[in-house]
Amino acid sequence: MLFRSQMLLRDRLLDFVNPSRRPRFAAIQELTFEVRPGESLGLLGPNGAGKSTILNLATGLLEPDAGFVEAHGRVTPLLDLLGGLQSDLTGVENLRLNASMLGFTRKDFEERLEQIVEFSGVRDFLHEPLRTYSQGMQLRLAFSVAVHASPNILLLDEVIGVGDQAFYEKALAKIRQLRASGTTLLFASHSAELLRMLCDNALWLERGRIVKQGPVAEVIDAYQSAPRQG
């Protein structure tokens, strides 16, 4: 996965000709990095640094104003887990809908359905409308189908806390299993503990720019020791 962004030449010229024009907001700018197959990269920085923007660009749902994003293989986002769920559909109907959105074939889905259901822990409610589920049950359902999609690239954004402690530990173990099997991981988090646990390398962002990148422990130590404003 390769990211490259820069300010458009057009905008540089406009800024030069009319420096008083209303400033444009760039969520990320002049940013280039590569995540190699099988690597796990953590994104850290304050709110508004550009972490979630990078993940959303990686899904392909957003396009950069300049530069490009290259992703090779099946990209599975674990970002807004509840966004694709339909309250009037049953649990199993939502599983089927989410599976199709994640690129499952009908055969893939039928072969993995039992594993997904077992992992989710909501078997007794599969044929009930989703509106009868607690939020934790809905999150577990969506998480379970996503991690069984055989992702080449997994995108995470602070969504590991998807249930009680037992499910949290199971979810964490599944992510580590995917990592061990060669899945590429891009993980945005404020948790230094989780970043150290799941990532090989890290990228520290401030205002859409890279401050430091390298081994996860080095980047976290530098970030935590940096002076904070306010």
C-alpha positions in Angstrom: 0.0 0.0 0.0 1.5 3.3 -1.1 0.3 6.8 -0.1 1.5 10.0 -1.8 -0.1 13.4 -1.5 1.0 17.0 -2.2 -0.5 20.4 -2.6 -1.7 21.0 -6.1 0.4 23.4 -8.3 -2.8 25.3 -9.0 -3.2 26.0 -5.3 0.4 27.1 -4.9 0.0 29.6 -7.7 -3.2 30.9 -6.3 -1.6 31.4 -2.9 1.3 33.2 -4.5 -1.0 35.5 -6.6 -3.5 36.1 -3.9 -2.0 35.4 -0.4 -5.1 36.9 1.3 -7.5 34.4 -0.2 -9.5 32.3 2.2 -7.2 29.4 3.3 -8.0 25.9 2.2 -8.1 23.2 4.8 -6.0 20.2 3.9 -6.6 17.1 6.2 -3.3 15.6 4.9 -0.6 17.2 2.8 2.9 16.4 1.4 2.7 13.0 2.9 4.3 9.9 1.4 4.7 6.4 3.0 4.5 2.8 2.1 3.1 -0.2 4.0 4.7 -3.4 2.7 2.7 -6.7 2.5 2.5 -8.3 5.9 3.6 -5.2 7.7 1.6 -3.6 10.6 1.7 0.1 10.7 0.3 2.2 13.6 -1.0 5.8 13.1 -0.8 8.1 16.1 -1.2 11.7 16.8 -3.8 14.1 18.3 -7.3 14.5 17.1 -7.4 16.1 13.7 -3.9 14.9 12.8 -5.2 13.0 9.7 -5.3 9.4 11.0 -8.9 8.7 10.1 -8.5 10.5 6.7 -5.7 8.2 5.7 -7.9 5.1 6.6 -10.8 6.5 4.7 -8.6 7.1 1.7 -7.3 3.5 1.9 -10.9 2.2 1.7 -11.3 3.8 -1.7 -14.4 5.6 -0.6 -12.6 8.9 -0.6 -10.3 10.2 -3.3 -7.3 12.5 -2.7 -7.4 16.0 -4.3 -3.9 15.3 -5.3 -1.4 12.4 -5.2 -2.6 8.8 -5.1 -3.2 5.8 -3.0 -2.3 2.3 -4.2 -3.7 -0.7 -2.4 -3.1 -4.3 -3.7 -5.5 -7.0 -2.5 -8.7 -7.1 -0.6 -9.1 -4.2 1.8 -11.3 -4.8 4.8 -12.2 -1.7 6.9 -13.1 -2.0 10.6 -14.0 1.6 10.9 -17.7 2.5 11.2 -18.9 -1.0 12.1 -22.6 0.0 12.6 -22.8 2.0 9.4 -23.7 -0.9 7.1 -26.3 -2.5 9.4 -30.0 -2.3 8.7 -32.2 -2.3 11.8 -35.2 -3.9 10.1 -33.3 -6.9 8.8 -32.5 -9.9 10.9 -29.0 -10.7 12.2 -28.4 -13.3 9.5 -29.7 -11.0 6.8 -27.3 -8.3 8.0 -24.5 -10.9 7.9 -25.4 -11.7 4.3 -25.6 -8.0 3.4 -22.3 -7.1 5.0 -20.6 -10.2 3.5 -21.6 -9.1 0.0 -20.3 -5.6 0.6 -17.0 -7.1 1.8 -16.6 -9.1 -1.4 -17.8 -12.5 -0.3 -19.1 -14.8 -2.9 -22.3 -16.7 -2.0 -20.2 -19.9 -1.7 -17.7 -18.1 0.6 -20.4 -16.9 2.8 -22.2 -20.2 3.2 -18.9 -22.0 3.9 -17.9 -19.4 6.6 -21.3 -18.7 8.1 -20.9 -21.2 11.0 -17.5 -19.7 11.9 -18.9 -16.2 11.8 -21.9 -17.0 13.9 -19.9 -18.9 16.5 -17.4 -16.1 16.7 -20.1 -13.4 17.2 -21.8 -15.2 20.1 -25.3 -14.1 19.0 -26.5 -17.4 17.6 -29.7 -17.3 19.6 -30.8 -14.0 18.1 -29.8 -14.6 14.4 -33.4 -14.5 13.2 -34.5 -11.6 15.2 -34.6 -8.0 13.8 -31.4 -6.1 14.4 -33.4 -3.4 16.3 -33.8 -5.9 19.1 -30.0 -6.2 19.6 -28.0 -4.2 22.0 -25.3 -2.0 20.5 -22.6 -4.5 21.7 -24.4 -7.4 20.0 -24.6 -5.3 16.7 -20.9 -4.5 16.9 -19.9 -8.1 17.5 -22.0 -9.2 14.5 -20.4 -6.7 12.2 -16.9 -7.3 13.5 -17.3 -11.1 13.1 -18.2 -11.0 9.5 -15.4 -8.5 8.7 -12.6 -10.5 10.2 -13.7 -13.6 8.3 -13.5 -11.9 5.0 -9.9 -13.1 4.3 -8.5 -9.6 4.1 -5.2 -8.8 2.6 -5.3 -5.4 4.2 -7.1 -4.7 7.4 -7.9 -1.1 8.5 -8.6 -0.4 12.2 -9.7 2.8 13.9 -10.2 2.3 17.6 -12.9 -0.4 17.2 -11.4 -3.2 19.1 -13.6 -2.6 22.2 -16.6 -4.2 20.6 -18.2 -6.0 23.5 -17.5 -7.3 27.0 -14.0 -8.3 28.2 -14.3 -11.8 26.9 -15.2 -10.7 23.4 -12.5 -8.0 23.5 -9.9 -10.6 24.2 -11.2 -12.9 21.4 -11.3 -10.0 18.9 -7.7 -9.0 19.8 -6.6 -12.6 19.4 -8.3 -12.8 16.0 -6.5 -9.6 14.8 -3.1 -11.1 16.0 -4.0 -14.3 14.2 -4.6 -12.4 11.0 -1.3 -10.5 11.4 0.5 -13.8 11.9 -1.1 -15.2 8.7 0.3 -12.3 6.6 -2.5 -9.7 6.7 -1.3 -6.2 6.3 -2.5 -4.0 9.2 -3.1 -0.2 9.3 -4.2 0.8 12.7 -5.1 4.3 14.0 -5.2 4.5 17.8 -4.6 6.7 20.9 -3.6 3.6 22.8 0.1 3.2 23.1 -0.4 -0.3 24.6 -2.4 -1.5 21.6 0.0 0.1 19.1 2.9 -1.6 20.7 1.1 -4.9 20.8 -0.2 -5.0 17.2 2.2 -2.9 15.2 5.8 -3.3 13.9 6.2 0.3 12.8 4.4 3.6 13.5 3.8 7.0 11.9 3.3 10.1 14.0 1.1 12.7 12.4 0.5 16.4 13.3 -1.8 18.6 11.2 -1.7 16.2 8.3 2.1 15.9 8.1 4.5 13.2 9.2 6.6 14.2 12.2 8.3 10.8 12.7 8.1 7.3 11.3 10.0 4.1 12.3 9.9 1.3 14.8 6.7 1.5 16.9 8.5 1.8 20.2 10.8 4.7 19.0 7.9 6.6 17.5 5.6 6.2 20.6 8.5 7.2 22.9 9.1 10.4 20.8 5.4 11.2 20.7 4.9 10.8 24.4 8.0 12.9 25.3 7.1 15.7 23.0 5.8 18.9 24.7 2.1 19.5 24.3 0.4 22.8 23.7 -2.3 23.9 26.1 
